[in-house]
Amino acid sequence: MNENFDRMGTVASSLCAVHCAICAFLPAIFSGFGGFLIGHTAEWVFTLVAVALALVALVLGFRKHRSSKVAGLLGLGILGLLTARVIEMNSEQGCAHHDHGETVSLLGPGVGILAGVILLFGHVMNIRRSRESKEECCP
């Protein structure tokens, strides 16, 4: 069951990173979706889903393998995604503002992309460590 949260988390964190990249570099791609995917609401939905999955995977995985490295990666990824949202909300230059021709700060999207990649690696490591601890315990 733990692997399912990690697998969903891998998908969610990857989508979050891709969404941040597209918003930062190619926002016109999302314009055909009625504005939902380029708004702050979509950014928060992606972020909160990725964070929730990471938290569940972190708790379930840590109870199994006690790896501080995995916990650190997942924790850093969670903190990074939330930080990216705060940066974008404070700068008022999130994806929703890219289509207005304003000067765009890439700090928020950059942090979001990096955090999504860190979460991806954290989920992959969580799966590996959980499998290793299962093999050590019950050969």
Secondary structure, 3 states (H helix, E strand, C coil): CHHHHHHHHHHHHHHHHHHHHHHHHCHHHHHHHCCHHHCHHHHHHHHHHHHHHHHHHHHHHHHHHCCHHHHHHHHHHHHHHHHHHHHHHHHCCCHHHHHHCCCCCCHHHHHHHHHHHHHHHHHHHHHHHHHHHHHHHCC
